[in-house]
Amino acid sequence: MLDEIEIIAITFASAFISSVSQYFFKRGLPRINLDLASMKLLLKSRVMILGAALYLVSLVFYLEALRMGQLSFVYPTFASVFVFVLIFSKFLLHEEISWKRAGGVLLIMLGIVLIAFSY
């Protein structure tokens, strides 16, 4: 039982950290074209570097969850990243979230719960 809880916790941690990295990527992207000169600026951006570092940390957590658990369980559970991104989008980026989008994320959450009970 402890292994299952650890796998879920590590997977959720990975999804959360990945969501934070996506937030930093979004914040670090100025409204510019993605040409070669702009890419050089992005690579020097502290916010983008932080986002990339967090993404790598997320990958380490995800790989550990995969090592411990089944792919058919870990990967769908990682879909909780959509829940975290929706929350960050609404409250940190002040994006409008439609009822359809929120409903879709609720369905994802329901799927995660069903998968968790199947483990």
Biopython code that builds the backbone (N, CA, C, O; Angstrom):
import numpy as np
from Bio.PDB.StructureBuilder import StructureBuilder

atoms = [
    (1, "MET", "N", (0.822, -1.206, 0.000)),
    (1, "MET", "CA", (0.000, 0.000, 0.000)),
    (1, "MET", "C", (0.861, 1.263, 0.000)),
    (1, "MET", "O", (0.539, 2.246, -0.667)),
    (2, "LEU", "N", (1.958, 1.223, 0.757)),
    (2, "LEU", "CA", (2.828, 2.385, 0.816)),
    (2, "LEU", "C", (3.422, 2.701, -0.542)),
    (2, "LEU", "O", (3.555, 3.870, -0.904)),
    (3, "ASP", "N", (3.783, 1.665, -1.304)),
    (3, "ASP", "CA", (4.334, 1.889, -2.635)),
    (3, "ASP", "C", (3.359, 2.641, -3.531)),
    (3, "ASP", "O", (3.757, 3.543, -4.268)),
    (4, "GLU", "N", (2.072, 2.268, -3.470)),
    (4, "GLU", "CA", (1.078, 2.934, -4.302)),
    (4, "GLU", "C", (0.953, 4.408, -3.929)),
    (4, "GLU", "O", (0.864, 5.271, -4.802)),
    (5, "ILE", "N", (0.947, 4.689, -2.630)),
    (5, "ILE", "CA", (0.841, 6.071, -2.174)),
    (5, "ILE", "C", (2.090, 6.847, -2.593)),
    (5, "ILE", "O", (1.994, 8.001, -3.011)),
    (6, "GLU", "N", (3.258, 6.216, -2.480)),
    (6, "GLU", "CA", (4.497, 6.874, -2.905)),
    (6, "GLU", "C", (4.475, 7.178, -4.392)),
    (6, "GLU", "O", (4.873, 8.264, -4.814)),
    (7, "ILE", "N", (4.012, 6.226, -5.185)),
    (7, "ILE", "CA", (3.949, 6.426, -6.638)),
    (7, "ILE", "C", (3.013, 7.589, -6.971)),
    (7, "ILE", "O", (3.340, 8.442, -7.796)),
    (8, "ILE", "N", (1.863, 7.612, -6.331)),
    (8, "ILE", "CA", (0.903, 8.697, -6.568)),
    (8, "ILE", "C", (1.510, 10.035, -6.149)),
    (8, "ILE", "O", (1.402, 11.021, -6.879)),
    (9, "ALA", "N", (2.145, 10.075, -4.980)),
    (9, "ALA", "CA", (2.733, 11.324, -4.485)),
    (9, "ALA", "C", (3.848, 11.809, -5.407)),
    (9, "ALA", "O", (3.925, 12.997, -5.720)),
    (10, "ILE", "N", (4.702, 10.902, -5.837)),
    (10, "ILE", "CA", (5.804, 11.295, -6.718)),
    (10, "ILE", "C", (5.266, 11.766, -8.068)),
    (10, "ILE", "O", (5.772, 12.733, -8.637)),
    (11, "THR", "N", (4.253, 11.089, -8.572)),
    (11, "THR", "CA", (3.666, 11.475, -9.855)),
    (11, "THR", "C", (3.000, 12.841, -9.752)),
    (11, "THR", "O", (3.168, 13.680, -10.638)),
    (12, "PHE", "N", (2.241, 13.075, -8.674)),
    (12, "PHE", "CA", (1.627, 14.386, -8.479)),
    (12, "PHE", "C", (2.682, 15.471, -8.307)),
    (12, "PHE", "O", (2.527, 16.575, -8.828)),
    (13, "ALA", "N", (3.754, 15.164, -7.581)),
    (13, "ALA", "CA", (4.841, 16.138, -7.416)),
    (13, "ALA", "C", (5.444, 16.480, -8.768)),
    (13, "ALA", "O", (5.711, 17.646, -9.059)),
    (14, "SER", "N", (5.658, 15.469, -9.587)),
    (14, "SER", "CA", (6.195, 15.688, -10.928)),
    (14, "SER", "C", (5.260, 16.569, -11.750)),
    (14, "SER", "O", (5.707, 17.498, -12.421)),
    (15, "ALA", "N", (3.971, 16.277, -11.697)),
    (15, "ALA", "CA", (2.991, 17.060, -12.449)),
    (15, "ALA", "C", (2.942, 18.501, -11.944)),
    (15, "ALA", "O", (2.861, 19.436, -12.742)),
    (16, "PHE", "N", (2.989, 18.683, -10.629)),
    (16, "PHE", "CA", (2.951, 20.028, -10.060)),
    (16, "PHE", "C", (4.180, 20.824, -10.482)),
    (16, "PHE", "O", (4.061, 21.966, -10.925)),
    (17, "ILE", "N", (5.358, 20.224, -10.346)),
    (17, "ILE", "CA", (6.596, 20.920, -10.718)),
    (17, "ILE", "C", (6.598, 21.230, -12.210)),
    (17, "ILE", "O", (7.032, 22.306, -12.621)),
    (18, "SER", "N", (6.116, 20.296, -13.017)),
    (18, "SER", "CA", (6.023, 20.536, -14.452)),
    (18, "SER", "C", (5.092, 21.715, -14.742)),
    (18, "SER", "O", (5.374, 22.530, -15.621)),
    (19, "SER", "N", (3.995, 21.803, -14.013)),
    (19, "SER", "CA", (3.057, 22.918, -14.182)),
    (19, "SER", "C", (3.703, 24.253, -13.813)),
    (19, "SER", "O", (3.499, 25.257, -14.495)),
    (20, "VAL", "N", (4.475, 24.255, -12.744)),
    (20, "VAL", "CA", (5.184, 25.474, -12.344)),
    (20, "VAL", "C", (6.164, 25.873, -13.448)),
    (20, "VAL", "O", (6.302, 27.054, -13.768)),
    (21, "SER", "N", (6.842, 24.880, -14.025)),
    (21, "SER", "CA", (7.781, 25.195, -15.106)),
    (21, "SER", "C", (7.046, 25.802, -16.301)),
    (21, "SER", "O", (7.558, 26.718, -16.943)),
    (22, "GLN", "N", (5.859, 25.301, -16.598)),
    (22, "GLN", "CA", (5.083, 25.860, -17.704)),
    (22, "GLN", "C", (4.677, 27.295, -17.422)),
    (22, "GLN", "O", (4.651, 28.131, -18.325)),
    (23, "TYR", "N", (4.361, 27.575, -16.163)),
    (23, "TYR", "CA", (4.036, 28.947, -15.767)),
    (23, "TYR", "C", (5.231, 29.864, -16.036)),
    (23, "TYR", "O", (5.068, 30.947, -16.599)),
    (24, "PHE", "N", (6.434, 29.431, -15.634)),
    (24, "PHE", "CA", (7.622, 30.250, -15.867)),
    (24, "PHE", "C", (7.918, 30.392, -17.354)),
    (24, "PHE", "O", (8.348, 31.456, -17.798)),
    (25, "PHE", "N", (7.694, 29.336, -18.128)),
    (25, "PHE", "CA", (7.881, 29.453, -19.574)),
    (25, "PHE", "C", (6.947, 30.522, -20.136)),
    (25, "PHE", "O", (7.364, 31.364, -20.932)),
    (26, "LYS", "N", (5.698, 30.483, -19.723)),
    (26, "LYS", "CA", (4.724, 31.459, -20.212)),
    (26, "LYS", "C", (5.109, 32.879, -19.802)),
    (26, "LYS", "O", (5.031, 33.808, -20.607)),
    (27, "ARG", "N", (5.526, 33.041, -18.545)),
    (27, "ARG", "CA", (5.927, 34.367, -18.064)),
    (27, "ARG", "C", (7.212, 34.860, -18.733)),
    (27, "ARG", "O", (7.406, 36.064, -18.902)),
    (28, "GLY", "N", (8.076, 33.939, -19.106)),
    (28, "GLY", "CA", (9.356, 34.321, -19.679)),
    (28, "GLY", "C", (9.338, 34.577, -21.166)),
    (28, "GLY", "O", (10.321, 35.056, -21.732)),
    (29, "LEU", "N", (8.226, 34.262, -21.804)),
    (29, "LEU", "CA", (8.134, 34.469, -23.246)),
    (29, "LEU", "C", (7.645, 35.877, -23.546)),
    (29, "LEU", "O", (6.462, 36.176, -23.384)),
    (30, "PRO", "N", (8.537, 36.726, -23.975)),
    (30, "PRO", "CA", (8.070, 38.051, -24.398)),
    (30, "PRO", "C", (7.300, 37.914, -25.709)),
    (30, "PRO", "O", (7.366, 36.881, -26.374)),
    (31, "ARG", "N", (6.601, 38.920, -26.056)),
    (31, "ARG", "CA", (5.825, 38.887, -27.301)),
    (31, "ARG", "C", (6.744, 39.197, -28.478)),
    (31, "ARG", "O", (6.748, 40.304, -29.018)),
    (32, "ILE", "N", (7.519, 38.189, -28.855)),
    (32, "ILE", "CA", (8.476, 38.326, -29.949)),
    (32, "ILE", "C", (8.332, 37.147, -30.894)),
    (32, "ILE", "O", (7.719, 36.132, -30.564)),
    (33, "ASN", "N", (8.905, 37.305, -32.064)),
    (33, "ASN", "CA", (8.962, 36.186, -32.993)),
    (33, "ASN", "C", (10.012, 35.202, -32.505)),
    (33, "ASN", "O", (10.975, 35.590, -31.843)),
    (34, "LEU", "N", (9.834, 33.963, -32.822)),
    (34, "LEU", "CA", (10.793, 32.955, -32.398)),
    (34, "LEU", "C", (11.840, 32.721, -33.483)),
    (34, "LEU", "O", (11.956, 31.624, -34.029)),
    (35, "ASP", "N", (12.592, 33.767, -33.783)),
    (35, "ASP", "CA", (13.696, 33.644, -34.735)),
    (35, "ASP", "C", (14.987, 33.369, -33.958)),
    (35, "ASP", "O", (14.964, 33.283, -32.730)),
    (36, "LEU", "N", (16.100, 33.233, -34.661)),
    (36, "LEU", "CA", (17.365, 32.865, -34.032)),
    (36, "LEU", "C", (17.823, 33.894, -33.001)),
    (36, "LEU", "O", (18.264, 33.523, -31.914)),
    (37, "ALA", "N", (17.725, 35.173, -33.327)),
    (37, "ALA", "CA", (18.146, 36.218, -32.388)),
    (37, "ALA", "C", (17.289, 36.190, -31.124)),
    (37, "ALA", "O", (17.801, 36.350, -30.016)),
    (38, "SER", "N", (16.008, 35.991, -31.295)),
    (38, "SER", "CA", (15.103, 35.929, -30.143)),
    (38, "SER", "C", (15.378, 34.697, -29.293)),
    (38, "SER", "O", (15.267, 34.747, -28.068)),
    (39, "MET", "N", (15.734, 33.602, -29.936)),
    (39, "MET", "CA", (16.049, 32.379, -29.198)),
    (39, "MET", "C", (17.259, 32.595, -28.295)),
    (39, "MET", "O", (17.301, 32.077, -27.180)),
    (40, "LYS", "N", (18.227, 33.344, -28.762)),
    (40, "LYS", "CA", (19.407, 33.645, -27.939)),
    (40, "LYS", "C", (18.998, 34.420, -26.695)),
    (40, "LYS", "O", (19.505, 34.165, -25.603)),
    (41, "LEU", "N", (18.071, 35.374, -26.863)),
    (41, "LEU", "CA", (17.585, 36.133, -25.713)),
    (41, "LEU", "C", (16.845, 35.227, -24.729)),
    (41, "LEU", "O", (16.999, 35.355, -23.515)),
    (42, "LEU", "N", (16.044, 34.314, -25.266)),
    (42, "LEU", "CA", (15.296, 33.397, -24.405)),
    (42, "LEU", "C", (16.235, 32.513, -23.593)),
    (42, "LEU", "O", (15.983, 32.240, -22.420)),
    (43, "LEU", "N", (17.323, 32.065, -24.226)),
    (43, "LEU", "CA", (18.267, 31.193, -23.534)),
    (43, "LEU", "C", (19.018, 31.907, -22.415)),
    (43, "LEU", "O", (19.572, 31.264, -21.523)),
    (44, "LYS", "N", (19.035, 33.242, -22.464)),
    (44, "LYS", "CA", (19.705, 34.033, -21.427)),
    (44, "LYS", "C", (18.734, 34.493, -20.342)),
    (44, "LYS", "O", (19.160, 35.041, -19.325)),
    (45, "SER", "N", (17.466, 34.280, -20.542)),
    (45, "SER", "CA", (16.445, 34.735, -19.609)),
    (45, "SER", "C", (16.453, 33.874, -18.340)),
    (45, "SER", "O", (16.365, 32.648, -18.409)),
    (46, "ARG", "N", (16.559, 34.528, -17.194)),
    (46, "ARG", "CA", (16.549, 33.802, -15.911)),
    (46, "ARG", "C", (15.238, 33.055, -15.696)),
    (46, "ARG", "O", (15.225, 31.951, -15.150)),
    (47, "VAL", "N", (14.155, 33.653, -16.120)),
    (47, "VAL", "CA", (12.849, 33.015, -15.952)),
    (47, "VAL", "C", (12.777, 31.746, -16.804)),
    (47, "VAL", "O", (12.275, 30.719, -16.347)),
    (48, "MET", "N", (13.277, 31.815, -18.032)),
    (48, "MET", "CA", (13.270, 30.637, -18.899)),
    (48, "MET", "C", (14.219, 29.556, -18.374)),
    (48, "MET", "O", (13.909, 28.367, -18.451)),
    (49, "ILE", "N", (15.362, 29.963, -17.847)),
    (49, "ILE", "CA", (16.306, 29.006, -17.272)),
    (49, "ILE", "C", (15.680, 28.324, -16.058)),
    (49, "ILE", "O", (15.819, 27.113, -15.885)),
    (50, "LEU", "N", (14.995, 29.091, -15.223)),
    (50, "LEU", "CA", (14.299, 28.517, -14.070)),
    (50, "LEU", "C", (13.233, 27.527, -14.528)),
    (50, "LEU", "O", (13.102, 26.444, -13.959)),
    (51, "GLY", "N", (12.468, 27.901, -15.561)),
    (51, "GLY", "CA", (11.459, 26.998, -16.098)),
    (51, "GLY", "C", (12.070, 25.697, -16.591)),
    (51, "GLY", "O", (11.533, 24.620, -16.331)),
    (52, "ALA", "N", (13.188, 25.791, -17.299)),
    (52, "ALA", "CA", (13.853, 24.593, -17.815)),
    (52, "ALA", "C", (14.404, 23.740, -16.677)),
    (52, "ALA", "O", (14.315, 22.513, -16.725)),
    (53, "ALA", "N", (14.969, 24.375, -15.659)),
    (53, "ALA", "CA", (15.502, 23.631, -14.510)),
    (53, "ALA", "C", (14.378, 22.888, -13.789)),
    (53, "ALA", "O", (14.532, 21.724, -13.420)),
    (54, "LEU", "N", (13.256, 23.565, -13.594)),
    (54, "LEU", "CA", (12.112, 22.910, -12.948)),
    (54, "LEU", "C", (11.571, 21.772, -13.801)),
    (54, "LEU", "O", (11.145, 20.743, -13.276)),
    (55, "TYR", "N", (11.590, 21.955, -15.101)),
    (55, "TYR", "CA", (11.134, 20.898, -16.006)),
    (55, "TYR", "C", (12.018, 19.662, -15.861)),
    (55, "TYR", "O", (11.522, 18.535, -15.875)),
    (56, "LEU", "N", (13.318, 19.870, -15.725)),
    (56, "LEU", "CA", (14.240, 18.746, -15.520)),
    (56, "LEU", "C", (14.003, 18.067, -14.178)),
    (56, "LEU", "O", (14.053, 16.840, -14.088)),
    (57, "VAL", "N", (13.746, 18.850, -13.134)),
    (57, "VAL", "CA", (13.418, 18.271, -11.826)),
    (57, "VAL", "C", (12.146, 17.434, -11.940)),
    (57, "VAL", "O", (12.066, 16.331, -11.399)),
    (58, "SER", "N", (11.169, 17.964, -12.640)),
    (58, "SER", "CA", (9.926, 17.229, -12.864)),
    (58, "SER", "C", (10.193, 15.902, -13.572)),
    (58, "SER", "O", (9.598, 14.877, -13.235)),
    (59, "LEU", "N", (11.082, 15.931, -14.545)),
    (59, "LEU", "CA", (11.427, 14.710, -15.276)),
    (59, "LEU", "C", (12.046, 13.669, -14.347)),
    (59, "LEU", "O", (11.745, 12.480, -14.457)),
    (60, "VAL", "N", (12.903, 14.107, -13.441)),
    (60, "VAL", "CA", (13.520, 13.173, -12.490)),
    (60, "VAL", "C", (12.448, 12.507, -11.623)),
    (60, "VAL", "O", (12.475, 11.292, -11.425)),
    (61, "PHE", "N", (11.513, 13.294, -11.111)),
    (61, "PHE", "CA", (10.418, 12.738, -10.320)),
    (61, "PHE", "C", (9.582, 11.768, -11.157)),
    (61, "PHE", "O", (9.220, 10.687, -10.692)),
    (62, "TYR", "N", (9.286, 12.158, -12.375)),
    (62, "TYR", "CA", (8.479, 11.318, -13.261)),
    (62, "TYR", "C", (9.182, 9.989, -13.537)),
    (62, "TYR", "O", (8.555, 8.931, -13.489)),
    (63, "LEU", "N", (10.478, 10.044, -13.823)),
    (63, "LEU", "CA", (11.224, 8.816, -14.092)),
    (63, "LEU", "C", (11.254, 7.914, -12.867)),
    (63, "LEU", "O", (11.204, 6.691, -13.001)),
    (64, "GLU", "N", (11.334, 8.496, -11.681)),
    (64, "GLU", "CA", (11.294, 7.695, -10.458)),
    (64, "GLU", "C", (9.922, 7.029, -10.301)),
    (64, "GLU", "O", (9.836, 5.863, -9.917)),
    (65, "ALA", "N", (8.864, 7.765, -10.595)),
    (65, "ALA", "CA", (7.523, 7.171, -10.533)),
    (65, "ALA", "C", (7.400, 6.027, -11.534)),
    (65, "ALA", "O", (6.814, 4.989, -11.225)),
    (66, "LEU", "N", (7.949, 6.211, -12.726)),
    (66, "LEU", "CA", (7.922, 5.141, -13.725)),
    (66, "LEU", "C", (8.723, 3.928, -13.271)),
    (66, "LEU", "O", (8.327, 2.787, -13.512)),
    (67, "ARG", "N", (9.842, 4.179, -12.618)),
    (67, "ARG", "CA", (10.670, 3.074, -12.129)),
    (67, "ARG", "C", (9.897, 2.249, -11.107)),
    (67, "ARG", "O", (10.001, 1.023, -11.077)),
    (68, "MET", "N", (9.123, 2.932, -10.274)),
    (68, "MET", "CA", (8.406, 2.257, -9.192)),
    (68, "MET", "C", (7.074, 1.657, -9.631)),
    (68, "MET", "O", (6.626, 0.660, -9.065)),
    (69, "GLY", "N", (6.437, 2.262, -10.638)),
    (69, "GLY", "CA", (5.076, 1.853, -10.973)),
    (69, "GLY", "C", (4.893, 1.473, -12.420)),
    (69, "GLY", "O", (5.838, 1.443, -13.209)),
    (70, "GLN", "N", (3.670, 1.187, -12.741)),
    (70, "GLN", "CA", (3.304, 0.779, -14.092)),
    (70, "GLN", "C", (3.038, 2.013, -14.958)),
    (70, "GLN", "O", (2.422, 2.981, -14.514)),
    (71, "LEU", "N", (3.510, 1.956, -16.186)),
    (71, "LEU", "CA", (3.298, 3.057, -17.126)),
    (71, "LEU", "C", (1.811, 3.346, -17.293)),
    (71, "LEU", "O", (1.406, 4.506, -17.369)),
    (72, "SER", "N", (1.003, 2.301, -17.350)),
    (72, "SER", "CA", (-0.442, 2.473, -17.558)),
    (72, "SER", "C", (-1.122, 3.146, -16.374)),
    (72, "SER", "O", (-2.273, 3.568, -16.481)),
    (73, "PHE", "N", (-0.423, 3.252, -15.241)),
    (73, "PHE", "CA", (-0.939, 3.981, -14.088)),
    (73, "PHE", "C", (-0.284, 5.361, -13.963)),
    (73, "PHE", "O", (-0.969, 6.362, -13.752)),
    (74, "VAL", "N", (1.031, 5.406, -14.094)),
    (74, "VAL", "CA", (1.770, 6.655, -13.874)),
    (74, "VAL", "C", (1.414, 7.703, -14.924)),
    (74, "VAL", "O", (1.155, 8.857, -14.582)),
    (75, "TYR", "N", (1.400, 7.319, -16.185)),
    (75, "TYR", "CA", (1.169, 8.320, -17.233)),
    (75, "TYR", "C", (-0.215, 8.973, -17.123)),
    (75, "TYR", "O", (-0.304, 10.200, -17.181)),
    (76, "PRO", "N", (-1.288, 8.205, -16.968)),
    (76, "PRO", "CA", (-2.580, 8.887, -16.802)),
    (76, "PRO", "C", (-2.649, 9.742, -15.531)),
    (76, "PRO", "O", (-3.296, 10.790, -15.523)),
    (77, "THR", "N", (-1.985, 9.296, -14.460)),
    (77, "THR", "CA", (-1.984, 10.083, -13.231)),
    (77, "THR", "C", (-1.247, 11.403, -13.438)),
    (77, "THR", "O", (-1.599, 12.420, -12.842)),
    (78, "PHE", "N", (-0.221, 11.377, -14.288)),
    (78, "PHE", "CA", (0.519, 12.599, -14.604)),
    (78, "PHE", "C", (-0.380, 13.621, -15.295)),
    (78, "PHE", "O", (-0.049, 14.806, -15.339)),
    (79, "ALA", "N", (-1.502, 13.178, -15.829)),
    (79, "ALA", "CA", (-2.446, 14.102, -16.471)),
    (79, "ALA", "C", (-2.979, 15.138, -15.485)),
    (79, "ALA", "O", (-3.628, 16.104, -15.887)),
    (80, "SER", "N", (-2.705, 14.937, -14.192)),
    (80, "SER", "CA", (-3.084, 15.967, -13.212)),
    (80, "SER", "C", (-2.388, 17.287, -13.515)),
    (80, "SER", "O", (-2.768, 18.328, -12.981)),
    (81, "VAL", "N", (-1.381, 17.246, -14.362)),
    (81, "VAL", "CA", (-0.709, 18.471, -14.797)),
    (81, "VAL", "C", (-1.733, 19.444, -15.405)),
    (81, "VAL", "O", (-1.585, 20.658, -15.268)),
    (82, "PHE", "N", (-2.753, 18.926, -16.064)),
    (82, "PHE", "CA", (-3.774, 19.788, -16.669)),
    (82, "PHE", "C", (-4.571, 20.531, -15.604)),
    (82, "PHE", "O", (-4.970, 21.677, -15.809)),
    (83, "VAL", "N", (-4.800, 19.885, -14.477)),
    (83, "VAL", "CA", (-5.522, 20.519, -13.376)),
    (83, "VAL", "C", (-4.687, 21.674, -12.815)),
    (83, "VAL", "O", (-5.187, 22.784, -12.634)),
    (84, "PHE", "N", (-3.412, 21.395, -12.544)),
    (84, "PHE", "CA", (-2.534, 22.433, -11.993)),
    (84, "PHE", "C", (-2.380, 23.604, -12.966)),
    (84, "PHE", "O", (-2.406, 24.763, -12.552)),
    (85, "VAL", "N", (-2.220, 23.306, -14.248)),
    (85, "VAL", "CA", (-2.065, 24.369, -15.247)),
    (85, "VAL", "C", (-3.329, 25.228, -15.312)),
    (85, "VAL", "O", (-3.239, 26.450, -15.433)),
    (86, "LEU", "N", (-4.485, 24.611, -15.235)),
    (86, "LEU", "CA", (-5.733, 25.377, -15.257)),
    (86, "LEU", "C", (-5.796, 26.324, -14.061)),
    (86, "LEU", "O", (-6.192, 27.481, -14.203)),
    (87, "ILE", "N", (-5.407, 25.835, -12.888)),
    (87, "ILE", "CA", (-5.418, 26.667, -11.683)),
    (87, "ILE", "C", (-4.432, 27.825, -11.819)),
    (87, "ILE", "O", (-4.769, 28.969, -11.514)),
    (88, "PHE", "N", (-3.215, 27.530, -12.276)),
    (88, "PHE", "CA", (-2.216, 28.590, -12.460)),
    (88, "PHE", "C", (-2.675, 29.601, -13.507)),
    (88, "PHE", "O", (-2.485, 30.807, -13.342)),
    (89, "SER", "N", (-3.278, 29.103, -14.579)),
    (89, "SER", "CA", (-3.753, 29.991, -15.641)),
    (89, "SER", "C", (-4.801, 30.963, -15.112)),
    (89, "SER", "O", (-4.782, 32.151, -15.434)),
    (90, "LYS", "N", (-5.701, 30.451, -14.309)),
    (90, "LYS", "CA", (-6.785, 31.277, -13.779)),
    (90, "LYS", "C", (-6.289, 32.283, -12.739)),
    (90, "LYS", "O", (-6.602, 33.470, -12.820)),
    (91, "PHE", "N", (-5.518, 31.806, -11.768)),
    (91, "PHE", "CA", (-5.193, 32.650, -10.617)),
    (91, "PHE", "C", (-3.869, 33.403, -10.725)),
    (91, "PHE", "O", (-3.712, 34.449, -10.095)),
    (92, "LEU", "N", (-2.919, 32.904, -11.504)),
    (92, "LEU", "CA", (-1.639, 33.600, -11.624)),
    (92, "LEU", "C", (-1.523, 34.391, -12.924)),
    (92, "LEU", "O", (-0.943, 35.476, -12.948)),
    (93, "LEU", "N", (-2.075, 33.846, -13.994)),
    (93, "LEU", "CA", (-2.011, 34.535, -15.284)),
    (93, "LEU", "C", (-3.294, 35.299, -15.594)),
    (93, "LEU", "O", (-3.355, 36.043, -16.572)),
    (94, "HIS", "N", (-4.315, 35.116, -14.766)),
    (94, "HIS", "CA", (-5.605, 35.789, -14.900)),
    (94, "HIS", "C", (-6.239, 35.541, -16.266)),
    (94, "HIS", "O", (-6.814, 36.443, -16.875)),
    (95, "GLU", "N", (-6.123, 34.300, -16.734)),
    (95, "GLU", "CA", (-6.749, 33.926, -17.998)),
    (95, "GLU", "C", (-8.208, 33.568, -17.754)),
    (95, "GLU", "O", (-8.573, 33.083, -16.683)),
    (96, "GLU", "N", (-9.026, 33.812, -18.751)),
    (96, "GLU", "CA", (-10.428, 33.405, -18.683)),
    (96, "GLU", "C", (-10.516, 31.902, -18.936)),
    (96, "GLU", "O", (-9.927, 31.392, -19.889)),
    (97, "ILE", "N", (-11.246, 31.203, -18.086)),
    (97, "ILE", "CA", (-11.421, 29.762, -18.221)),
    (97, "ILE", "C", (-12.898, 29.498, -18.514)),
    (97, "ILE", "O", (-13.770, 29.792, -17.696)),
    (98, "SER", "N", (-13.157, 28.947, -19.678)),
    (98, "SER", "CA", (-14.547, 28.679, -20.051)),
    (98, "SER", "C", (-15.079, 27.478, -19.273)),
    (98, "SER", "O", (-14.314, 26.677, -18.735)),
    (99, "TRP", "N", (-16.398, 27.373, -19.227)),
    (99, "TRP", "CA", (-17.022, 26.236, -18.553)),
    (99, "TRP", "C", (-16.673, 24.940, -19.269)),
    (99, "TRP", "O", (-16.529, 23.899, -18.626)),
    (100, "LYS", "N", (-16.535, 24.989, -20.600)),
    (100, "LYS", "CA", (-16.174, 23.786, -21.344)),
    (100, "LYS", "C", (-14.779, 23.306, -20.963)),
    (100, "LYS", "O", (-14.553, 22.110, -20.782)),
    (101, "ARG", "N", (-13.847, 24.246, -20.842)),
    (101, "ARG", "CA", (-12.481, 23.887, -20.462)),
    (101, "ARG", "C", (-12.451, 23.345, -19.038)),
    (101, "ARG", "O", (-11.795, 22.340, -18.767)),
    (102, "ALA", "N", (-13.160, 24.008, -18.130)),
    (102, "ALA", "CA", (-13.222, 23.540, -16.742)),
    (102, "ALA", "C", (-13.875, 22.159, -16.673)),
    (102, "ALA", "O", (-13.441, 21.299, -15.907)),
    (103, "GLY", "N", (-14.911, 21.955, -17.471)),
    (103, "GLY", "CA", (-15.569, 20.644, -17.514)),
    (103, "GLY", "C", (-14.631, 19.558, -18.025)),
    (103, "GLY", "O", (-14.639, 18.433, -17.523)),
    (104, "GLY", "N", (-13.834, 19.896, -19.012)),
    (104, "GLY", "CA", (-12.860, 18.938, -19.528)),
    (104, "GLY", "C", (-11.845, 18.544, -18.476)),
    (104, "GLY", "O", (-11.471, 17.376, -18.367)),
    (105, "VAL", "N", (-11.401, 19.517, -17.704)),
    (105, "VAL", "CA", (-10.439, 19.226, -16.637)),
    (105, "VAL", "C", (-11.107, 18.399, -15.533)),
    (105, "VAL", "O", (-10.469, 17.529, -14.939)),
    (106, "LEU", "N", (-12.372, 18.663, -15.261)),
    (106, "LEU", "CA", (-13.096, 17.830, -14.287)),
    (106, "LEU", "C", (-13.176, 16.380, -14.764)),
    (106, "LEU", "O", (-13.047, 15.453, -13.964)),
    (107, "LEU", "N", (-13.385, 16.185, -16.051)),
    (107, "LEU", "CA", (-13.407, 14.818, -16.590)),
    (107, "LEU", "C", (-12.036, 14.154, -16.453)),
    (107, "LEU", "O", (-11.943, 12.961, -16.166)),
    (108, "ILE", "N", (-10.986, 14.928, -16.659)),
    (108, "ILE", "CA", (-9.632, 14.392, -16.471)),
    (108, "ILE", "C", (-9.451, 13.976, -15.017)),
    (108, "ILE", "O", (-8.905, 12.908, -14.736)),
    (109, "MET", "N", (-9.908, 14.817, -14.092)),
    (109, "MET", "CA", (-9.798, 14.486, -12.667)),
    (109, "MET", "C", (-10.566, 13.209, -12.347)),
    (109, "MET", "O", (-10.085, 12.364, -11.592)),
    (110, "LEU", "N", (-11.749, 13.070, -12.916)),
    (110, "LEU", "CA", (-12.536, 11.854, -12.702)),
    (110, "LEU", "C", (-11.779, 10.635, -13.231)),
    (110, "LEU", "O", (-11.755, 9.587, -12.586)),
    (111, "GLY", "N", (-11.174, 10.773, -14.385)),
    (111, "GLY", "CA", (-10.385, 9.676, -14.943)),
    (111, "GLY", "C", (-9.215, 9.298, -14.055)),
    (111, "GLY", "O", (-8.918, 8.116, -13.883)),
    (112, "ILE", "N", (-8.546, 10.301, -13.486)),
    (112, "ILE", "CA", (-7.420, 10.038, -12.579)),
    (112, "ILE", "C", (-7.898, 9.272, -11.347)),
    (112, "ILE", "O", (-7.245, 8.328, -10.904)),
    (113, "VAL", "N", (-9.038, 9.682, -10.800)),
    (113, "VAL", "CA", (-9.589, 9.003, -9.621)),
    (113, "VAL", "C", (-9.930, 7.548, -9.966)),
    (113, "VAL", "O", (-9.623, 6.638, -9.196)),
    (114, "LEU", "N", (-10.559, 7.335, -11.110)),
    (114, "LEU", "CA", (-10.900, 5.966, -11.516)),
    (114, "LEU", "C", (-9.656, 5.118, -11.689)),
    (114, "LEU", "O", (-9.635, 3.958, -11.277)),
    (115, "ILE", "N", (-8.637, 5.668, -12.282)),
    (115, "ILE", "CA", (-7.381, 4.935, -12.466)),
    (115, "ILE", "C", (-6.726, 4.636, -11.126)),
    (115, "ILE", "O", (-6.191, 3.547, -10.917)),
    (116, "ALA", "N", (-6.769, 5.615, -10.213)),
    (116, "ALA", "CA", (-6.167, 5.417, -8.886)),
    (116, "ALA", "C", (-6.851, 4.272, -8.143)),
    (116, "ALA", "O", (-6.191, 3.486, -7.464)),
    (117, "PHE", "N", (-8.169, 4.182, -8.272)),
    (117, "PHE", "CA", (-8.883, 3.100, -7.600)),
    (117, "PHE", "C", (-8.653, 1.737, -8.257)),
    (117, "PHE", "O", (-8.921, 0.694, -7.660)),
    (118, "SER", "N", (-8.157, 1.764, -9.481)),
    (118, "SER", "CA", (-7.916, 0.499, -10.182)),
    (118, "SER", "C", (-6.535, -0.076, -9.882)),
    (118, "SER", "O", (-6.235, -1.197, -10.294)),
    (119, "TYR", "N", (-5.699, 0.664, -9.179)),
    (119, "TYR", "CA", (-4.311, 0.223, -8.946)),
    (119, "TYR", "C", (-4.219, -0.759, -7.824)),
    (119, "TYR", "O", (-3.127, -1.226, -7.501)),
]
sb = StructureBuilder()
sb.init_structure("model")
sb.init_model(0)
sb.init_chain("A")
sb.init_seg("    ")
for serial, (resi, resn, name, xyz) in enumerate(atoms, 1):
    if name == "N":
        sb.init_residue(resn, " ", resi, " ")
    sb.init_atom(name, np.array(xyz, "f"), 0.0, 1.0, " ", f" {name:<3s}", serial, name[0])
structure = sb.get_structure()
